[in-house]
Amino acid sequence: MSALSELTAEYEDASLRILSVLTDERAAQGFNRHTGKIIGEVNEVLGGLDSVAESYVRREVPKAYRAGMNASHEVVKEKKPDSRVQMRAMHKRAVNALSNNLLGDLQNANHHVGRKLEDEIRRISLGEVARSLTQHRSQKYTQERLIDKFQMEGLKTVSGMRIDRYAALVAKTTTQEATNLGAILYGAEQGFDLVQMNSYPTACPVCTTYQGRVYSIAGETTEYPALYETAFSRGYNIVHPKCGHSVKPYSIESAKDPEKDKEFSNRPFEDSRSRRQKELHDEQTAKVREEREKRLADEAELLRKKGAEREQTLEERVQALEKEVQRDIKDVMVPPSAIREQIKQVMAEGEKVEDQFYADLSRLGGQLTKKRAESSPEEARALVKQFSVDVQKLEWKRNEAKSRERHRIYLMISRNSPVDIVPNMTKKIKSGSNQQEIKNGFARFRSLVHPSQLPSTEDIAVKVDWTPTGRAHYDKPAIRIDDKTSASVVTHELGHWLEDNNPEMMKRSIEFLERRTQGEELQHLGEGYDLTEMTRPDRFVNSYMGKEYRDPPGDGDYYATEIVSMGLEQMMNNPDTFAERDPDYFDFVYSTVRGKGQDEWGNKDSDEYKQAYLRIVND
């Protein structure tokens, strides 16, 4: 077993040991009675991972770096037979930097998971007695809730990835980067400015544009592309995370066909794989995915066996919960097509109001012109003053009509929810206006989303933290904002929180995104965004809606989308424009946040549909 496989196995084993802590007799007796001991044992397991991570880093990073130096030396010694591989101060500094970065990434992930589990255990222990008194639920039930959450999500890092996958990702990425950096720095030390990247037939679409070429390290050999402006342009010594490509010094004098190498290196950076090469890559990707799915299935089977003694299965409890929701929430589910029809009618009435405004404005202007021609200067000034007052009245009338129009549309797409979703602040907000914006954002989210799509039917406190970057974002499990974040942006980030906490919604969002963007090429989002922020724009109202969140980039698994978050933001800000310009997207968001597929609303001629339509018309 390789060192990387051993590291991943340690993290997988840690997950199972934590599960055993959560399923032992003390937890069954009640979390609130043994909170300290349970948290202590969980932290002990995660502390062991810190030691495992440090051992791996201190052993494998220098080893990978020296492997790169040795590979580089094989080329160098042909030109310089007396050269030797020596770990000089420059190389030691590079190894230390890589080691510290990797160790920091792994330990930060461990600590994040520890804090998250501790928060969850403490939250359950504090609410355990209250729930058992008010809802007649046993301590066993609260234990099962946490175990089910653990089973469905696993141990997740701040990035949303399972901790074992995250550890494998950063470990493989950094060790390969160490190998490349060792080769590059040793070659540069020996006077080589050129390196060549290896190649293999099953390379991914990203790597295939860079592999096999010769690059200039410092950009001084202008006949070849600059390494850090092309293949390694992202600032790392690797093409992309988990990339297996390596580089080593290139000697023109020793090359078999240097002219052919130069020509190949300067061809356009595009995917030139043959059909067979693409098939090989697809086969390899499918094999890796199949192995991962089998491993996850095996883990799930083990978890199911662990929970075999529980009184109810997860499926039975979900069904019971759905019955509770249906019993407590009595609202008619209105089809989205009916909503769009009514929005169109409201907008048509609004256009009539707008036409009347301009007709009245033209009439007043004509009267003023006629009267001024027959009046003295003093009378003319009085007429102009009265004209300004009359125009202001018209504008007030128009704005009042528009306000009613917006309110009518909002009532169509919103609903009264018995579930309260409130912000759980990490610090007091000083700005009164921002307090109101946050409350408004939560209130709108609550009115747009059906309670059946939320994590539970109890009141929910969503953690709200502060962004250090000035840009609001979702940083599991918190939404991060600042004192200038608007209500619509708060609703947007809550959309990410919702999608992340609802696996079925995540699945639907990914299917919708893939359907809409099929055949679309990835593009950079444009000015103001990081170079890694890419999108498939489709015909979306905003190209940000097609932003891609995949691991690895390009062909990996999705871990998020912008579909629900951007859709909710559009529902809040511009529902009329959204419904008119992208009815497919409007219907998807409206249906999804109410727990239905777009094709599950029934026939337009059915009595249920007609009653629902009459309800929104009468509202």
C-alpha positions as a printed NumPy array, in Angstrom:
array([[  0.   ,   0.   ,   0.   ],
       [  1.31 ,   3.451,  -0.941],
       [  1.884,   6.174,   1.653],
       [ -1.055,   8.14 ,   0.207],
       [ -3.356,   5.11 ,   0.476],
       [ -2.23 ,   4.598,   4.08 ],
       [ -3.006,   8.248,   4.882],
       [ -6.487,   7.975,   3.324],
       [ -7.107,   4.701,   5.187],
       [ -6.21 ,   6.415,   8.492],
       [ -8.8  ,   9.126,   7.813],
       [-11.454,   6.564,   6.831],
       [-10.704,   4.565,   9.986],
       [-11.038,   7.753,  12.068],
       [-14.555,   8.267,  10.658],
       [-15.573,   4.772,  11.758],
       [-14.041,   5.224,  15.226],
       [-15.987,   8.471,  15.696],
       [-19.159,   6.69 ,  14.608],
       [-18.547,   4.009,  17.232],
       [-18.297,   6.758,  19.877],
       [-21.649,   8.172,  18.746],
       [-23.311,   4.735,  18.863],
       [-22.025,   3.492,  22.215],
       [-24.168,   3.046,  25.336],
       [-23.34 ,   6.437,  26.861],
       [-24.671,   8.27 ,  23.801],
       [-27.79 ,   6.106,  23.874],
       [-28.351,   7.116,  27.522],
       [-28.312,  10.795,  26.527],
       [-25.758,  13.195,  25.103],
       [-26.38 ,  15.749,  27.83 ],
       [-25.256,  13.253,  30.522],
       [-21.914,  12.411,  28.889],
       [-21.187,  15.414,  26.665],
       [-17.666,  16.047,  27.999],
       [-16.525,  12.437,  27.64 ],
       [-18.011,  12.003,  24.173],
       [-16.42 ,  15.222,  22.902],
       [-13.129,  14.236,  24.574],
       [-13.035,  10.891,  22.757],
       [-13.942,  12.497,  19.402],
       [-11.148,  15.054,  19.851],
       [ -8.748,  12.257,  20.811],
       [ -9.432,  10.531,  17.485],
       [ -8.964,  13.782,  15.56 ],
       [ -5.823,  14.567,  17.565],
       [ -4.443,  11.251,  16.384],
       [ -5.071,  12.411,  12.813],
       [ -2.907,  15.479,  13.512],
       [ -0.033,  13.138,  14.388],
       [ -0.706,  10.975,  11.322],
       [ -0.729,  14.071,   9.107],
       [  2.533,  15.41 ,  10.555],
       [  4.258,  12.03 ,  10.151],
       [  3.136,  11.812,   6.505],
       [  4.186,  15.373,   5.693],
       [  7.63 ,  15.212,   7.327],
       [  8.356,  11.908,   5.594],
       [  6.748,  12.147,   2.155],
       [  7.277,  15.775,   1.088],
       [ 11.119,  15.69 ,   1.389],
       [ 11.048,  12.25 ,  -0.249],
       [  8.999,  13.56 ,  -3.213],
       [ 11.178,  16.658,  -3.53 ],
       [ 14.368,  14.576,  -3.62 ],
       [ 12.757,  12.238,  -6.188],
       [ 12.288,  15.271,  -8.408],
       [ 15.907,  16.305,  -7.888],
       [ 17.115,  12.768,  -8.726],
       [ 15.001,  12.62 , -11.889],
       [ 16.404,  15.997, -12.857],
       [ 19.959,  14.802, -12.173],
       [ 19.572,  11.971, -14.7  ],
       [ 19.276,  14.623, -17.409],
       [ 21.822,  17.036, -15.929],
       [ 24.63 ,  14.48 , -15.604],
       [ 24.62 ,  13.885, -19.371],
       [ 25.76 ,  17.475, -19.773],
       [ 27.579,  17.783, -16.427],
       [ 29.003,  14.389, -15.426],
       [ 30.567,  15.803, -12.237],
       [ 27.315,  17.293, -10.87 ],
       [ 25.942,  15.98 ,  -7.585],
       [ 22.547,  16.137,  -5.882],
       [ 22.938,  18.233,  -2.738],
       [ 20.147,  19.498,  -0.493],
       [ 21.339,  23.097,  -0.261],
       [ 19.642,  25.822,   1.799],
       [ 17.451,  26.878,  -1.149],
       [ 16.024,  23.367,  -1.435],
       [ 15.519,  23.02 ,   2.329],
       [ 13.529,  26.267,   2.377],
       [ 11.343,  25.026,  -0.489],
       [ 10.698,  21.701,   1.293],
       [  9.855,  23.474,   4.555],
       [  7.405,  25.82 ,   2.81 ],
       [  5.618,  22.946,   1.052],
       [  5.569,  20.832,   4.23 ],
       [  4.188,  23.615,   6.404],
       [  1.471,  24.467,   3.87 ],
       [  0.346,  20.847,   3.563],
       [  0.439,  20.235,   7.316],
       [ -1.545,  23.427,   7.874],
       [ -4.2  ,  22.35 ,   5.335],
       [ -4.594,  18.889,   6.897],
       [ -4.642,  20.051,  10.521],
       [ -7.012,  22.946,   9.764],
       [ -9.399,  20.413,   8.198],
       [ -9.123,  18.175,  11.282],
       [ -9.805,  21.091,  13.631],
       [-12.76 ,  22.31 ,  11.536],
       [-14.342,  18.859,  11.673],
       [-13.717,  18.719,  15.426],
       [-15.365,  22.086,  16.037],
       [-18.319,  21.162,  13.847],
       [-18.912,  17.842,  15.627],
       [-18.459,  19.444,  19.043],
       [-20.991,  22.162,  18.16 ],
       [-23.454,  19.526,  16.949],
       [-23.053,  17.358,  20.077],
       [-23.406,  20.352,  22.417],
       [-26.429,  21.632,  20.47 ],
       [-28.111,  18.243,  20.766],
       [-27.245,  17.881,  24.458],
       [-28.682,  21.325,  25.266],
       [-31.903,  20.747,  23.342],
       [-32.327,  17.099,  24.276],
       [-34.428,  17.562,  27.409],
       [-36.622,  20.273,  25.857],
       [-37.408,  18.122,  22.828],
       [-38.202,  15.088,  24.938],
       [-40.626,  17.13 ,  27.077],
       [-42.346,  19.096,  24.307],
       [-42.36 ,  16.486,  21.529],
       [-42.22 ,  13.233,  23.533],
       [-39.039,  12.172,  21.723],
       [-36.585,   9.91 ,  23.488],
       [-32.849,  10.392,  23.955],
       [-32.443,   7.501,  21.551],
       [-34.164,   9.609,  18.896],
       [-31.682,  12.479,  19.253],
       [-28.795,  10.036,  19.013],
       [-30.271,   8.597,  15.825],
       [-30.692,  12.097,  14.335],
       [-26.961,  12.789,  14.755],
       [-25.94 ,   9.364,  13.453],
       [-28.157,   9.772,  10.376],
       [-26.655,  13.207,   9.711],
       [-23.186,  11.684,  10.079],
       [-24.109,   8.79 ,   7.771],
       [-25.486,  11.044,   5.03 ],
       [-22.752,  13.697,   5.15 ],
       [-19.65 ,  12.053,   6.61 ],
       [-16.975,  14.259,   8.159],
       [-16.959,  17.382,   6.007],
       [-14.239,  20.036,   5.849],
       [-14.799,  23.781,   5.462],
       [-14.725,  23.306,   1.665],
       [-17.654,  20.858,   1.87 ],
       [-15.563,  17.792,   0.917],
       [-15.394,  14.605,   2.966],
       [-12.291,  14.801,   5.117],
       [-10.742,  11.592,   3.731],
       [-11.14 ,  12.844,   0.147],
       [ -9.823,  16.269,   1.122],
       [ -6.761,  14.713,   2.781],
       [ -6.066,  12.608,  -0.32 ],
       [ -6.535,  15.658,  -2.573],
       [ -4.157,  18.028,  -0.775],
       [ -1.621,  15.284,  -0.003],
       [ -1.378,  14.041,  -3.602],
       [ -1.353,  17.596,  -4.947],
       [  1.425,  18.789,  -2.646],
       [  3.661,  15.725,  -3.006],
       [  3.471,  15.969,  -6.807],
       [  4.157,  19.681,  -6.539],
       [  7.199,  18.864,  -4.388],
       [  8.489,  16.476,  -7.058],
       [  8.094,  19.112,  -9.771],
       [  9.61 ,  21.896,  -7.688],
       [ 12.602,  19.708,  -6.817],
       [ 13.186,  19.019, -10.525],
       [ 12.735,  22.67 , -11.53 ],
       [ 14.951,  24.22 ,  -8.848],
       [ 17.718,  21.646,  -9.234],
       [ 17.677,  22.087, -13.008],
       [ 17.765,  25.886, -12.662],
       [ 20.613,  25.57 , -10.169],
       [ 22.575,  23.619, -12.788],
       [ 21.922,  26.243, -15.49 ],
       [ 18.891,  24.679, -17.219],
       [ 16.104,  27.098, -18.213],
       [ 14.067,  24.464, -20.108],
       [ 11.911,  21.652, -18.743],
       [  9.697,  19.125, -20.503],
       [  6.421,  17.773, -19.189],
       [  5.77 ,  14.065, -19.502],
       [  2.653,  12.744, -21.225],
       [  0.371,   9.737, -21.158],
       [ -2.632,   8.679, -23.273],
       [ -5.287,   8.839, -20.539],
       [ -4.625,  12.49 , -19.617],
       [ -7.612,  14.665, -18.722],
       [ -8.86 ,  17.412, -21.108],
       [ -7.032,  20.092, -19.085],
       [ -3.641,  18.361, -19.005],
       [ -3.723,  17.194, -22.609],
       [ -3.251,  20.803, -23.781],
       [ -0.019,  21.096, -21.768],
       [  1.602,  17.646, -21.712],
       [  4.651,  16.746, -23.808],
       [  5.708,  20.358, -24.368],
       [  9.015,  22.05 , -23.555],
       [  8.754,  25.169, -21.355],
       [ 11.033,  27.977, -20.271],
       [ 11.243,  28.211, -16.462],
       [ 12.134,  31.897, -16.254],
       [ 10.652,  32.856, -19.626],
       [ 14.13 ,  33.809, -20.907],
       [ 14.238,  31.241, -23.72 ],
       [ 11.629,  32.952, -25.863],
       [ 11.455,  30.169, -28.476],
       [  9.418,  28.156, -25.965],
       [  6.298,  29.004, -23.937],
       [  6.903,  30.315, -20.396],
       [  6.063,  27.633, -17.813],
       [  4.479,  29.967, -15.248],
       [  2.384,  31.76 , -17.853],
       [  0.891,  28.575, -19.313],
       [  0.879,  25.137, -17.63 ],
       [  1.658,  26.451, -14.126],
       [ -0.082,  29.804, -14.498],
       [ -2.206,  29.268, -11.387],
       [  0.799,  29.9  ,  -9.151],
       [  1.437,  26.26 ,  -8.233],
       [  3.994,  23.816,  -9.599],
       [  1.254,  21.6  , -10.962],
       [ -1.407,  21.924, -13.678],
       [ -4.423,  21.328, -11.4  ],
       [ -5.204,  19.63 ,  -8.069],
       [ -4.385,  15.882,  -8.021],
       [ -2.528,  16.201, -11.338],
       [  0.053,  13.452, -11.884],
       [  2.161,  15.151, -14.553],
       [  5.827,  15.825, -13.818],
       [  8.553,  17.915, -15.439],
       [ 12.322,  17.495, -15.759],
       [ 15.136,  19.514, -17.36 ],
       [ 15.317,  19.515, -21.151],
       [ 18.579,  19.694, -23.093],
       [ 18.417,  20.768, -26.734],
       [ 21.769,  19.104, -27.391],
       [ 20.604,  15.738, -26.008],
       [ 17.126,  15.767, -27.562],
       [ 16.382,  13.289, -30.367],
       [ 14.527,  15.825, -32.487],
       [ 14.734,  19.336, -30.957],
       [ 13.055,  21.04 , -33.943],
       [ 10.062,  18.736, -33.692],
       [  9.914,  19.367, -29.917],
       [  9.995,  23.138, -30.492],
       [  7.247,  22.965, -33.101],
       [  5.092,  20.785, -30.836],
       [  5.656,  23.117, -27.884],
       [  4.499,  26.181, -29.801],
       [  1.283,  24.758, -31.237],
       [ -2.03 ,  26.203, -29.992],
       [ -3.056,  25.253, -26.444],
       [ -6.105,  23.144, -27.283],
       [ -7.359,  19.614, -26.811],
       [ -5.832,  17.619, -29.67 ],
       [ -6.453,  14.132, -28.333],
       [ -7.479,  11.389, -30.712],
       [-10.825,   9.711, -30.337],
       [ -9.131,   6.669, -28.808],
       [ -7.287,   8.811, -26.242],
       [-10.551,  10.415, -25.202],
       [-12.116,   6.961, -24.861],
       [ -9.198,   5.795, -22.7  ],
       [ -9.606,   8.815, -20.417],
       [-13.363,   8.25 , -20.165],
       [-12.777,   4.576, -19.354],
       [-10.258,   5.454, -16.657],
       [-12.54 ,   8.125, -15.18 ],
       [-15.469,   5.691, -15.144],
       [-13.299,   3.069, -13.434],
       [-12.185,   5.524, -10.735],
       [-15.775,   6.684, -10.213],
       [-16.985,   3.079, -10.002],
       [-14.309,   2.247,  -7.414],
       [-15.222,   5.334,  -5.376],
       [-18.943,   4.521,  -5.517],
       [-18.222,   0.939,  -4.452],
       [-16.124,   2.184,  -1.536],
       [-18.883,   4.578,  -0.473],
       [-21.464,   1.798,  -0.818],
       [-19.326,  -0.468,   1.38 ],
       [-19.045,   2.311,   3.966],
       [-22.802,   2.885,   3.841],
       [-23.423,  -0.845,   4.307],
       [-21.143,  -0.866,   7.338],
       [-22.984,   2.13 ,   8.766],
       [-26.33 ,   0.431,   8.159],
       [-25.129,  -2.62 ,  10.099],
       [-24.009,  -0.332,  12.923],
       [-27.521,   1.057,  13.164],
       [-29.428,  -2.218,  12.716],
       [-30.522,  -2.25 ,  16.366],
       [-32.265,   1.124,  16.121],
       [-36.029,   1.213,  16.714],
       [-36.883,   2.896,  13.366],
       [-35.123,   2.986,  10.055],
       [-34.099,   6.312,   8.538],
       [-36.693,   5.892,   5.803],
       [-39.501,   5.342,   8.305],
       [-38.517,   8.457,  10.259],
       [-38.382,  10.524,   7.091],
       [-41.875,   9.337,   6.178],
       [-43.096,  10.182,   9.681],
       [-41.542,  13.614,   9.397],
       [-43.238,  14.18 ,   6.031],
       [-46.596,  13.271,   7.604],
       [-45.941,  15.78 ,  10.381],
       [-45.208,  18.453,   7.804],
       [-48.338,  17.656,   5.786],
       [-50.466,  17.683,   8.955],
       [-49.064,  20.971,  10.272],
       [-48.858,  22.867,   6.981],
       [-52.107,  23.4  ,   5.132],
       [-51.336,  25.331,   1.985],
       [-52.278,  24.804,  -1.64 ],
       [-49.291,  24.097,  -3.868],
       [-49.732,  26.512,  -6.778],
       [-48.239,  25.429, -10.131],
       [-45.474,  27.707, -11.47 ],
       [-47.144,  28.061, -14.863],
       [-50.18 ,  29.554, -13.102],
       [-47.887,  31.945, -11.258],
       [-46.287,  33.064, -14.535],
       [-49.684,  33.595, -16.165],
       [-50.803,  35.782, -13.275],
       [-47.493,  37.707, -13.255],
       [-47.985,  38.393, -16.944],
       [-51.479,  39.75 , -16.23 ],
       [-50.193,  41.987, -13.416],
       [-47.409,  43.281, -15.675],
       [-49.956,  44.058, -18.418],
       [-51.984,  46.093, -15.921],
       [-48.758,  47.842, -14.905],
       [-48.059,  48.771, -18.52 ],
       [-51.513,  50.375, -18.709],
       [-50.666,  52.442, -15.625],
       [-47.382,  53.481, -17.245],
       [-49.139,  54.444, -20.496],
       [-51.677,  56.488, -18.55 ],
       [-48.866,  58.269, -16.677],
       [-47.214,  59.423, -19.897],
       [-50.603,  60.391, -21.403],
       [-51.421,  62.526, -18.336],
       [-47.908,  63.99 , -18.395],
       [-48.315,  64.934, -22.068],
       [-51.747,  66.483, -21.356],
       [-50.381,  68.625, -18.493],
       [-47.431,  69.691, -20.653],
       [-49.77 ,  70.773, -23.466],
       [-51.982,  72.734, -21.086],
       [-48.941,  74.489, -19.605],
       [-47.605,  75.481, -23.019],
       [-50.983,  76.9  , -24.077],
       [-51.592,  78.855, -20.848],
       [-48.061,  80.261, -20.697],
       [-48.485,  81.8  , -24.146],
       [-51.481,  83.771, -22.833],
       [-50.056,  84.706, -19.4  ],
       [-47.886,  87.409, -17.888],
       [-44.376,  86.467, -16.543],
       [-45.715,  86.328, -12.955],
       [-48.627,  84.097, -14.006],
       [-46.252,  81.897, -16.065],
       [-44.029,  81.304, -13.024],
       [-47.095,  80.319, -10.977],
       [-48.22 ,  77.964, -13.765],
       [-44.77 ,  76.262, -13.85 ],
       [-44.834,  75.869, -10.08 ],
       [-48.308,  74.279, -10.234],
       [-47.135,  72.055, -13.135],
       [-44.294,  70.698, -10.907],
       [-46.801,  69.905,  -8.149],
       [-49.134,  68.143, -10.611],
       [-46.26 ,  66.07 , -12.077],
       [-45.173,  65.048,  -8.577],
       [-48.711,  63.85 ,  -7.842],
       [-48.667,  61.805, -11.038],
       [-45.333,  60.253, -10.058],
       [-46.64 ,  59.411,  -6.587],
       [-49.67 ,  57.75 ,  -8.17 ],
       [-47.486,  55.769, -10.577],
       [-45.016,  54.698,  -7.841],
       [-47.899,  53.635,  -5.605],
       [-49.283,  51.498,  -8.427],
       [-45.824,  49.964,  -9.023],
       [-45.459,  49.229,  -5.312],
       [-48.827,  47.452,  -5.322],
       [-47.742,  45.57 ,  -8.434],
       [-44.51 ,  44.353,  -6.782],
       [-46.413,  43.38 ,  -3.643],
       [-48.997,  41.4  ,  -5.63 ],
       [-46.229,  39.47 ,  -7.407],
       [-44.442,  38.835,  -4.114],
       [-47.655,  37.436,  -2.605],
       [-47.988,  35.081,  -5.567],
       [-44.572,  33.492,  -5.125],
       [-44.464,  33.555,  -1.31 ],
       [-46.228,  31.536,   1.356],
       [-46.782,  31.657,   5.141],
       [-44.344,  29.287,   6.843],
       [-44.838,  27.965,  10.396],
       [-41.091,  27.329,  10.597],
       [-38.98 ,  30.231,  11.864],
       [-35.522,  30.558,  10.311],
       [-33.423,  33.008,  12.259],
       [-29.803,  34.245,  12.111],
       [-27.44 ,  32.974,  14.805],
       [-24.904,  35.834,  14.914],
       [-21.29 ,  35.304,  15.936],
       [-20.998,  38.968,  16.96 ],
       [-23.338,  41.872,  17.573],
       [-24.246,  43.985,  14.552],
       [-23.678,  47.662,  15.237],
       [-25.363,  48.981,  12.119],
       [-29.133,  49.179,  12.585],
       [-29.699,  49.26 ,   8.816],
       [-27.713,  46.052,   8.354],
       [-29.656,  44.357,  11.133],
       [-32.811,  45.05 ,   9.164],
       [-31.257,  43.865,   5.884],
       [-30.288,  40.542,   7.459],
       [-33.756,  40.124,   8.973],
       [-35.359,  40.961,   5.619],
       [-33.133,  38.449,   3.837],
       [-34.121,  35.688,   6.277],
       [-37.806,  36.676,   6.09 ],
       [-37.86 ,  36.534,   2.281],
       [-36.059,  33.187,   2.273],
       [-38.581,  31.849,   4.782],
       [-41.48 ,  33.006,   2.61 ],
       [-40.083,  31.447,  -0.577],
       [-39.071,  27.988,   0.689],
       [-41.491,  25.259,   1.732],
       [-40.72 ,  23.85 ,   5.238],
       [-40.564,  20.321,   3.838],
       [-37.302,  21.307,   2.129],
       [-35.621,  22.487,   5.352],
       [-33.445,  20.316,   7.62 ],
       [-36.22 ,  19.947,  10.236],
       [-39.658,  21.235,  11.217],
       [-38.292,  22.919,  14.329],
       [-37.189,  26.552,  14.386],
       [-33.818,  26.757,  12.685],
       [-30.924,  29.038,  13.617],
       [-28.513,  29.514,  10.721],
       [-25.012,  30.521,  11.764],
       [-24.02 ,  33.95 ,  10.434],
       [-20.297,  34.759,  10.509],
       [-18.236,  37.65 ,   9.178],
       [-16.33 ,  37.572,   5.911],
       [-12.684,  38.621,   6.03 ],
       [-12.621,  39.308,   2.284],
       [-15.524,  41.747,   1.962],
       [-17.319,  39.308,  -0.372],
       [-20.298,  37.428,   1.044],
       [-20.159,  33.648,   0.655],
       [-21.297,  30.337,   2.132],
       [-18.595,  28.735,   4.277],
       [-20.156,  25.576,   5.647],
       [-21.93 ,  25.653,   8.045],
       [-22.123,  29.468,   8.165],
       [-23.099,  32.179,   5.729],
       [-20.422,  34.877,   5.792],
       [-21.431,  38.536,   5.356],
       [-20.278,  42.016,   6.329],
       [-22.001,  45.217,   7.477],
       [-22.867,  46.173,   3.88 ],
       [-24.499,  42.923,   2.759],
       [-27.967,  43.442,   1.262],
       [-31.084,  41.407,   2.014],
       [-31.017,  39.793,  -1.441],
       [-27.417,  38.63 ,  -0.943],
       [-28.384,  37.161,   2.452],
       [-31.169,  35.237,   0.687],
       [-28.642,  34.152,  -1.973],
       [-26.235,  32.688,   0.615],
       [-29.122,  30.987,   2.407],
       [-29.825,  29.315,  -0.951],
       [-26.341,  27.748,  -0.794],
       [-27.043,  26.663,   2.799],
       [-30.345,  25.098,   1.705],
       [-28.839,  23.245,  -1.259],
       [-25.982,  21.954,   0.923],
       [-28.438,  20.639,   3.554],
       [-30.84 ,  19.009,   1.079],
       [-29.181,  16.183,  -0.95 ],
       [-32.226,  15.728,  -3.199],
       [-32.259,  19.443,  -4.032],
       [-28.529,  19.309,  -4.778],
       [-29.134,  16.364,  -7.122],
       [-31.936,  18.21 ,  -8.954],
       [-29.832,  21.365,  -9.265],
       [-26.916,  19.45 , -10.805],
       [-29.248,  17.695, -13.266],
       [-30.814,  21.026, -14.254],
       [-27.396,  22.702, -14.666],
       [-26.052,  19.848, -16.803],
       [-29.177,  19.86 , -18.979],
       [-29.014,  23.599, -19.547],
       [-25.261,  23.807, -20.145],
       [-24.808,  20.668, -22.233],
       [-22.246,  21.4  , -24.96 ],
       [-21.268,  24.752, -23.412],
       [-17.555,  25.538, -23.054],
       [-16.138,  26.729, -19.745],
       [-15.423,  30.484, -19.713],
       [-13.863,  32.805, -17.18 ],
       [-16.498,  34.847, -15.321],
       [-14.705,  38.06 , -16.273],
       [-13.215,  41.084, -14.619],
       [-13.367,  41.137, -10.828],
       [-13.353,  37.342, -10.435],
       [-10.497,  34.97 ,  -9.589],
       [ -8.907,  33.146, -12.507],
       [-10.303,  29.874, -11.14 ],
       [-13.916,  31.098, -11.246],
       [-15.362,  29.603, -14.427],
       [-18.867,  29.35 , -15.874],
       [-20.924,  27.759, -18.645],
       [-23.116,  30.785, -19.482],
       [-25.926,  29.136, -21.486],
       [-28.767,  31.644, -22.003],
       [-29.028,  32.463, -18.298],
       [-30.116,  35.96 , -17.291],
       [-26.768,  36.189, -15.479],
       [-23.725,  34.138, -16.532],
       [-22.887,  33.617, -12.827],
       [-25.807,  31.16 , -12.703],
       [-23.722,  28.659, -14.677],
       [-20.687,  28.895, -12.357],
       [-18.986,  25.531, -11.975],
       [-18.108,  23.958,  -8.628],
       [-16.436,  20.598,  -9.314],
       [-13.653,  18.59 ,  -7.741],
       [-11.413,  18.188,  -9.642],
       [-12.247,  21.092, -11.989],
       [-13.642,  20.205, -15.396],
       [-14.805,  16.614, -14.93 ],
       [-14.999,  15.929, -11.186],
       [-17.995,  15.646,  -8.879],
       [-20.126,  18.715,  -8.186],
       [-20.061,  19.924,  -4.592],
       [-22.271,  23.017,  -5.119],
       [-24.11 ,  25.069,  -7.767],
       [-25.487,  28.593,  -8.109],
       [-28.863,  27.34 ,  -9.387],
       [-30.921,  27.598,  -6.183],
       [-29.079,  30.609,  -4.704],
       [-29.213,  32.754,  -7.865],
       [-32.78 ,  31.582,  -8.53 ],
       [-33.964,  32.676,  -5.078],
       [-32.2  ,  36.018,  -5.506],
       [-34.012,  36.544,  -8.82 ],
       [-37.317,  35.527,  -7.204],
       [-36.727,  38.16 ,  -4.557],
       [-35.471,  41.019,  -6.743],
       [-36.91 ,  40.548, -10.241],
       [-39.564,  37.779, -10.295],
       [-41.382,  39.394, -13.244],
       [-38.256,  39.638, -15.43 ],
       [-37.138,  36.174, -14.303],
       [-40.48 ,  34.595, -15.237],
       [-40.556,  36.365, -18.611],
       [-36.951,  35.867, -19.749],
       [-36.278,  32.353, -18.412],
       [-39.558,  30.513, -17.656],
       [-37.745,  27.144, -17.569],
       [-35.421,  28.319, -14.779],
       [-38.272,  30.129, -12.968],
       [-40.408,  26.957, -12.965],
       [-37.464,  24.848, -11.768],
       [-36.632,  27.088,  -8.789],
       [-40.256,  27.638,  -7.807],
       [-40.968,  23.879,  -7.988],
       [-37.723,  22.784,  -6.319],
       [-37.981,  24.992,  -3.231],
       [-41.487,  23.607,  -2.766],
       [-40.3  ,  20.026,  -3.061],
       [-41.773,  19.179,  -6.46 ],
       [-40.369,  18.427,  -9.891],
       [-41.411,  20.638, -12.805],
       [-43.488,  17.764, -14.193],
       [-45.307,  16.947, -10.928],
       [-47.945,  19.705, -10.888],
       [-50.626,  17.809, -12.77 ],
       [-52.805,  18.654, -15.738],
       [-53.737,  22.311, -16.349],
       [-57.357,  21.221, -16.871],
       [-57.596,  19.41 , -13.518],
       [-59.802,  20.728, -10.702],
       [-56.791,  20.959,  -8.376],
       [-54.952,  23.162, -10.854],
       [-57.989,  25.414, -11.438],
       [-58.59 ,  25.841,  -7.708],
       [-54.934,  26.742,  -7.171],
       [-55.079,  29.25 , -10.009],
       [-58.267,  30.835,  -8.65 ],
       [-56.613,  31.158,  -5.244],
       [-53.736,  33.293,  -6.547],
       [-56.062,  35.331,  -8.765],
       [-58.307,  36.114,  -5.803],
       [-55.292,  36.883,  -3.588]])
